[in-house]
Amino acid sequence: MTGLALVTGGGRGIGLGISKRLADDGWRVAIADLTLAQAQAGVADLAGQGHSAWQVDVADEASVEGLFDAVEAAEGPVTALICNAGVLVMVDNARPPLVDMTVDDWNLTHDVNARGTFLCCRAYARRRHRVPVENGRVITTSSVAAELGGYRSSASYISSKAAVLGFSKAVARELAPLGVTVNCIAPGLIDAPMLHVTSKETDNAATRAAAYDRMSANVPLGRMGTPEDLAHTVSFLLSPGASYITGATLDVNGGYRMA
């Protein structure tokens, strides 16, 4: 099953890993990122033809609506939406404690992670009501931090990602009559730019390897995750084999959280 997949934050890290896998699967991929240059760099790494780059600020309503209008006018209806864009606010490579957290940091985190997911899902839902698609898919992105309370993440990040968990279930119920499945992925410790900013130890390859060895000791499978691990999961959720899965949260964390 293929079509047009829109990946927010698709120009690097986990988003780029997902975009590459979907392109390999035969999807036309529209990468949307905070800057057009980052989106274009991501598209340059994709196999196949028919891909496109777009600029979006997922926290801005007009930007999101403009993105969907432009993408669908140029490329046709979006079959699959992957809400990957996110932000983790750190202070000197450390999570700010609650007593020091500013309202601005709280708002920025929720604006991007929670409101951004809402705006993108709403834009997709509005257009699928007007122009239905076969085998529609929505993938949202939470975090193991939302399920565990976090270790390297701030209260604002944990709260915003917990909001995504519940919101995804609500959207799954609302879009089910359209035949659209909505599922959430919850990454664990993933070797990607967002994790890199959580520690000064990751400034160079040698110290990063040592730091990751220590973190990996807490993962039952004994290794850090990769963007490709998330990409394989998204590929499955977009496949016909996942057509009866909706409203679910898939943990992709090497056993870091076992219910």
C-alpha positions as a Markdown table, in Angstrom:
| # | Residue | x | y | z |
|---|---|---|---|---|
| 1 | Met | 0.0 | 0.0 | 0.0 |
| 2 | Thr | 1.4 | 3.4 | -1.0 |
| 3 | Gly | 0.3 | 6.9 | -1.6 |
| 4 | Leu | 1.3 | 10.3 | -0.4 |
| 5 | Ala | 2.9 | 10.4 | 3.1 |
| 6 | Leu | 3.4 | 13.8 | 4.9 |
| 7 | Val | 6.1 | 13.6 | 7.5 |
| 8 | Thr | 6.5 | 16.6 | 9.8 |
| 9 | Gly | 10.0 | 17.1 | 11.2 |
| 10 | Gly | 11.1 | 14.8 | 8.4 |
| 11 | Gly | 14.4 | 16.5 | 7.5 |
| 12 | Arg | 16.7 | 14.9 | 10.0 |
| 13 | Gly | 16.9 | 12.3 | 12.8 |
| 14 | Ile | 13.9 | 10.1 | 13.4 |
| 15 | Gly | 11.8 | 11.9 | 10.8 |
| 16 | Leu | 14.4 | 11.5 | 8.1 |
| 17 | Gly | 14.7 | 7.8 | 9.0 |
| 18 | Ile | 11.0 | 7.4 | 8.6 |
| 19 | Ser | 11.0 | 9.4 | 5.3 |
| 20 | Lys | 13.7 | 7.2 | 3.9 |
| 21 | Arg | 11.9 | 4.0 | 4.7 |
| 22 | Leu | 8.6 | 5.1 | 3.3 |
| 23 | Ala | 10.4 | 6.2 | 0.1 |
| 24 | Asp | 12.0 | 2.8 | -0.1 |
| 25 | Asp | 8.5 | 1.3 | 0.4 |
| 26 | Gly | 7.3 | 3.2 | -2.7 |
| 27 | Trp | 5.5 | 6.1 | -1.0 |
| 28 | Arg | 5.7 | 9.6 | -2.3 |
| 29 | Val | 7.0 | 11.5 | 0.6 |
| 30 | Ala | 6.3 | 15.2 | 1.4 |
| 31 | Ile | 8.8 | 16.3 | 4.0 |
| 32 | Ala | 7.8 | 19.3 | 6.1 |
| 33 | Asp | 10.2 | 20.9 | 8.4 |
| 34 | Leu | 10.7 | 24.2 | 10.3 |
| 35 | Thr | 13.0 | 25.5 | 7.5 |
| 36 | Leu | 12.7 | 24.7 | 3.8 |
| 37 | Ala | 16.4 | 24.1 | 3.6 |
| 38 | Gln | 16.2 | 21.3 | 6.1 |
| 39 | Ala | 13.2 | 19.8 | 4.3 |
| 40 | Gln | 15.1 | 20.0 | 1.0 |
| 41 | Ala | 18.1 | 18.3 | 2.5 |
| 42 | Gly | 16.0 | 15.5 | 3.6 |
| 43 | Val | 14.3 | 15.0 | 0.2 |
| 44 | Ala | 17.8 | 14.9 | -1.4 |
| 45 | Asp | 18.4 | 11.7 | 0.7 |
| 46 | Leu | 15.3 | 9.9 | -0.5 |
| 47 | Ala | 15.2 | 7.1 | -3.1 |
| 48 | Gly | 12.7 | 7.2 | -5.9 |
| 49 | Gln | 10.7 | 10.0 | -7.5 |
| 50 | Gly | 7.8 | 12.3 | -6.6 |
| 51 | His | 9.0 | 13.6 | -3.3 |
| 52 | Ser | 8.7 | 17.2 | -2.2 |
| 53 | Ala | 9.9 | 19.6 | 0.5 |
| 54 | Trp | 7.8 | 22.1 | 2.5 |
| 55 | Gln | 8.2 | 24.6 | 5.3 |
| 56 | Val | 5.9 | 24.5 | 8.3 |
| 57 | Asp | 5.8 | 25.7 | 11.9 |
| 58 | Val | 3.5 | 23.0 | 13.4 |
| 59 | Ala | 2.7 | 25.3 | 16.4 |
| 60 | Asp | 1.2 | 27.9 | 14.1 |
| 61 | Glu | -2.4 | 27.3 | 12.9 |
| 62 | Ala | -2.0 | 29.4 | 9.7 |
| 63 | Ser | 1.2 | 27.6 | 8.8 |
| 64 | Val | -0.3 | 24.2 | 9.2 |
| 65 | Glu | -3.4 | 25.0 | 7.2 |
| 66 | Gly | -1.3 | 26.6 | 4.5 |
| 67 | Leu | 0.9 | 23.5 | 4.4 |
| 68 | Phe | -2.0 | 21.1 | 3.8 |
| 69 | Asp | -3.6 | 23.4 | 1.3 |
| 70 | Ala | -0.3 | 23.7 | -0.7 |
| 71 | Val | 0.6 | 20.0 | -0.5 |
| 72 | Glu | -2.8 | 18.8 | -1.5 |
| 73 | Ala | -3.1 | 21.3 | -4.3 |
| 74 | Ala | 0.3 | 20.2 | -5.7 |
| 75 | Glu | 0.4 | 16.5 | -4.9 |
| 76 | Gly | -3.1 | 15.4 | -4.2 |
| 77 | Pro | -4.7 | 14.1 | -1.0 |
| 78 | Val | -2.5 | 13.0 | 1.9 |
| 79 | Thr | -3.0 | 9.3 | 2.5 |
| 80 | Ala | -0.7 | 9.0 | 5.6 |
| 81 | Leu | 0.2 | 11.7 | 8.1 |
| 82 | Ile | 3.2 | 11.2 | 10.4 |
| 83 | Cys | 3.3 | 13.7 | 13.2 |
| 84 | Asn | 7.0 | 13.5 | 14.1 |
| 85 | Ala | 7.9 | 17.2 | 14.7 |
| 86 | Gly | 8.8 | 17.9 | 18.3 |
| 87 | Val | 10.9 | 19.9 | 20.7 |
| 88 | Leu | 12.8 | 19.2 | 24.0 |
| 89 | Val | 13.8 | 22.4 | 25.8 |
| 90 | Met | 17.1 | 21.9 | 27.8 |
| 91 | Val | 19.1 | 24.3 | 29.9 |
| 92 | Asp | 22.9 | 23.8 | 29.7 |
| 93 | Asn | 22.3 | 20.2 | 28.4 |
| 94 | Ala | 20.1 | 19.4 | 31.5 |
| 95 | Arg | 16.4 | 19.2 | 32.0 |
| 96 | Pro | 15.2 | 22.3 | 33.9 |
| 97 | Pro | 13.6 | 21.3 | 37.3 |
| 98 | Leu | 10.0 | 22.2 | 37.9 |
| 99 | Val | 11.0 | 24.9 | 40.4 |
| 100 | Asp | 13.1 | 26.7 | 37.7 |
| 101 | Met | 10.9 | 26.1 | 34.7 |
| 102 | Thr | 9.6 | 29.2 | 33.0 |
| 103 | Val | 6.1 | 29.6 | 31.6 |
| 104 | Asp | 7.7 | 30.4 | 28.2 |
| 105 | Asp | 9.5 | 27.0 | 28.2 |
| 106 | Trp | 6.3 | 25.2 | 29.2 |
| 107 | Asn | 4.3 | 26.9 | 26.5 |
| 108 | Leu | 6.9 | 26.3 | 23.8 |
| 109 | Thr | 7.0 | 22.6 | 24.5 |
| 110 | His | 3.3 | 22.2 | 24.5 |
| 111 | Asp | 2.8 | 24.5 | 21.5 |
| 112 | Val | 5.1 | 22.2 | 19.4 |
| 113 | Asn | 4.5 | 18.8 | 20.8 |
| 114 | Ala | 0.8 | 18.9 | 21.8 |
| 115 | Arg | -0.8 | 21.7 | 19.8 |
| 116 | Gly | 1.3 | 20.9 | 16.8 |
| 117 | Thr | 0.0 | 17.3 | 16.8 |
| 118 | Phe | -3.6 | 18.6 | 17.2 |
| 119 | Leu | -3.3 | 21.1 | 14.4 |
| 120 | Cys | -1.8 | 18.6 | 11.9 |
| 121 | Cys | -4.4 | 16.0 | 12.8 |
| 122 | Arg | -7.2 | 18.4 | 12.6 |
| 123 | Ala | -6.0 | 19.7 | 9.2 |
| 124 | Tyr | -5.8 | 16.1 | 7.9 |
| 125 | Ala | -9.2 | 15.2 | 9.3 |
| 126 | Arg | -10.9 | 18.2 | 7.8 |
| 127 | Arg | -9.6 | 17.3 | 4.3 |
| 128 | Arg | -10.4 | 13.6 | 4.6 |
| 129 | His | -14.0 | 14.4 | 5.5 |
| 130 | Arg | -14.2 | 16.4 | 2.3 |
| 131 | Val | -12.0 | 14.1 | 0.1 |
| 132 | Pro | -11.8 | 10.6 | 1.6 |
| 133 | Val | -8.9 | 8.3 | 0.8 |
| 134 | Glu | -8.6 | 4.6 | 0.9 |
| 135 | Asn | -6.5 | 3.1 | 3.8 |
| 136 | Gly | -5.9 | 6.4 | 5.5 |
| 137 | Arg | -3.3 | 6.5 | 8.2 |
| 138 | Val | -2.2 | 8.8 | 11.0 |
| 139 | Ile | 0.9 | 8.2 | 13.2 |
| 140 | Thr | 1.5 | 10.4 | 16.2 |
| 141 | Thr | 4.7 | 10.5 | 18.3 |
| 142 | Ser | 4.8 | 10.3 | 22.1 |
| 143 | Ser | 7.7 | 9.1 | 24.2 |
| 144 | Val | 8.7 | 6.5 | 26.8 |
| 145 | Ala | 9.1 | 9.6 | 29.0 |
| 146 | Ala | 5.4 | 10.1 | 29.1 |
| 147 | Glu | 4.9 | 6.5 | 30.3 |
| 148 | Leu | 7.6 | 6.5 | 32.9 |
| 149 | Gly | 7.7 | 10.1 | 34.1 |
| 150 | Gly | 11.0 | 10.5 | 32.3 |
| 151 | Tyr | 14.6 | 10.5 | 33.4 |
| 152 | Arg | 16.3 | 12.9 | 31.0 |
| 153 | Ser | 13.2 | 14.9 | 30.1 |
| 154 | Ser | 11.6 | 17.9 | 31.7 |
| 155 | Ala | 8.1 | 18.0 | 33.2 |
| 156 | Ser | 6.9 | 20.1 | 30.3 |
| 157 | Tyr | 8.1 | 17.5 | 27.8 |
| 158 | Ile | 6.6 | 14.6 | 29.7 |
| 159 | Ser | 3.3 | 16.4 | 30.0 |
| 160 | Ser | 3.2 | 17.4 | 26.3 |
| 161 | Lys | 3.9 | 13.8 | 25.2 |
| 162 | Ala | 1.4 | 12.4 | 27.7 |
| 163 | Ala | -1.2 | 14.6 | 26.0 |
| 164 | Val | -0.4 | 13.1 | 22.7 |
| 165 | Leu | -1.2 | 9.6 | 24.0 |
| 166 | Gly | -4.8 | 10.5 | 25.0 |
| 167 | Phe | -5.4 | 12.7 | 22.0 |
| 168 | Ser | -4.4 | 9.9 | 19.6 |
| 169 | Lys | -7.1 | 7.7 | 21.1 |
| 170 | Ala | -9.7 | 10.4 | 20.7 |
| 171 | Val | -8.7 | 11.0 | 17.0 |
| 172 | Ala | -8.7 | 7.2 | 16.4 |
| 173 | Arg | -12.4 | 7.0 | 17.4 |
| 174 | Glu | -13.4 | 10.1 | 15.4 |
| 175 | Leu | -11.7 | 8.9 | 12.2 |
| 176 | Ala | -12.6 | 5.3 | 12.4 |
| 177 | Pro | -15.8 | 5.8 | 10.4 |
| 178 | Leu | -13.7 | 7.1 | 7.5 |
| 179 | Gly | -11.6 | 4.0 | 7.5 |
| 180 | Val | -8.6 | 5.9 | 8.8 |
| 181 | Thr | -6.4 | 4.2 | 11.5 |
| 182 | Val | -4.7 | 6.4 | 14.1 |
| 183 | Asn | -1.8 | 5.0 | 16.2 |
| 184 | Cys | 0.9 | 6.4 | 18.4 |
| 185 | Ile | 4.5 | 5.3 | 18.6 |
| 186 | Ala | 6.4 | 5.8 | 21.9 |
| 187 | Pro | 10.2 | 5.9 | 21.3 |
| 188 | Gly | 12.7 | 5.0 | 24.0 |
| 189 | Leu | 16.3 | 5.9 | 24.0 |
| 190 | Ile | 17.0 | 6.7 | 20.3 |
| 191 | Asp | 20.4 | 7.7 | 18.9 |
| 192 | Ala | 19.0 | 10.9 | 17.3 |
| 193 | Pro | 19.5 | 14.7 | 17.6 |
| 194 | Met | 17.0 | 15.1 | 20.4 |
| 195 | Leu | 18.9 | 12.7 | 22.7 |
| 196 | His | 22.2 | 14.3 | 21.8 |
| 197 | Val | 21.1 | 17.6 | 23.4 |
| 198 | Thr | 20.4 | 15.9 | 26.7 |
| 199 | Ser | 24.1 | 15.5 | 27.7 |
| 200 | Lys | 27.4 | 17.3 | 27.2 |
| 201 | Glu | 28.9 | 13.9 | 27.0 |
| 202 | Thr | 27.7 | 13.6 | 23.4 |
| 203 | Asp | 29.9 | 16.4 | 22.0 |
| 204 | Asn | 32.3 | 14.0 | 20.3 |
| 205 | Ala | 32.2 | 10.4 | 19.1 |
| 206 | Ala | 34.3 | 8.9 | 21.9 |
| 207 | Thr | 32.5 | 10.4 | 24.8 |
| 208 | Arg | 29.1 | 9.7 | 23.1 |
| 209 | Ala | 29.9 | 6.0 | 22.8 |
| 210 | Ala | 30.9 | 5.8 | 26.5 |
| 211 | Ala | 27.7 | 7.7 | 27.5 |
| 212 | Tyr | 25.5 | 5.5 | 25.3 |
| 213 | Asp | 27.1 | 2.3 | 26.7 |
| 214 | Arg | 26.0 | 3.5 | 30.2 |
| 215 | Met | 22.5 | 4.3 | 29.0 |
| 216 | Ser | 22.2 | 1.0 | 27.1 |
| 217 | Ala | 22.9 | -0.9 | 30.3 |
| 218 | Asn | 19.3 | 0.1 | 31.3 |
| 219 | Val | 17.8 | -1.3 | 28.1 |
| 220 | Pro | 17.0 | -5.1 | 28.2 |
| 221 | Leu | 18.0 | -5.5 | 24.6 |
| 222 | Gly | 21.4 | -3.9 | 25.4 |
| 223 | Arg | 21.6 | -1.2 | 22.8 |
| 224 | Met | 20.3 | 2.3 | 21.9 |
| 225 | Gly | 17.5 | 2.5 | 19.4 |
| 226 | Thr | 18.0 | 4.0 | 15.9 |
| 227 | Pro | 15.8 | 6.1 | 13.7 |
| 228 | Glu | 15.5 | 2.9 | 11.5 |
| 229 | Asp | 13.9 | 1.1 | 14.4 |
| 230 | Leu | 11.1 | 3.7 | 14.5 |
| 231 | Ala | 10.9 | 3.7 | 10.7 |
| 232 | His | 10.3 | 0.0 | 10.5 |
| 233 | Thr | 7.4 | 0.4 | 13.0 |
| 234 | Val | 5.9 | 3.2 | 11.0 |
| 235 | Ser | 6.2 | 1.2 | 7.8 |
| 236 | Phe | 4.3 | -1.6 | 9.4 |
| 237 | Leu | 1.5 | 0.6 | 10.7 |
| 238 | Leu | 1.1 | 2.1 | 7.2 |
| 239 | Ser | 0.9 | -1.4 | 5.7 |
| 240 | Pro | -2.2 | -3.5 | 4.9 |
| 241 | Gly | -1.1 | -5.8 | 7.7 |
| 242 | Ala | -1.9 | -3.1 | 10.3 |
| 243 | Ser | -5.4 | -2.3 | 8.9 |
| 244 | Tyr | -7.1 | -3.6 | 12.1 |
| 245 | Ile | -4.9 | -1.7 | 14.5 |
| 246 | Thr | -6.1 | 1.7 | 15.7 |
| 247 | Gly | -6.0 | 3.7 | 18.9 |
| 248 | Ala | -2.9 | 1.8 | 20.0 |
| 249 | Thr | 0.4 | 2.9 | 21.4 |
| 250 | Leu | 3.4 | 0.9 | 20.2 |
| 251 | Asp | 6.5 | 1.0 | 22.5 |
| 252 | Val | 9.7 | 1.0 | 20.5 |
| 253 | Asn | 12.2 | 1.0 | 23.3 |
| 254 | Gly | 14.1 | -2.3 | 23.5 |
| 255 | Gly | 12.1 | -3.3 | 26.6 |
| 256 | Tyr | 13.0 | -0.1 | 28.5 |
| 257 | Arg | 9.4 | 0.0 | 29.7 |
| 258 | Met | 7.6 | -3.3 | 30.3 |
| 259 | Ala | 4.0 | -3.0 | 31.5 |
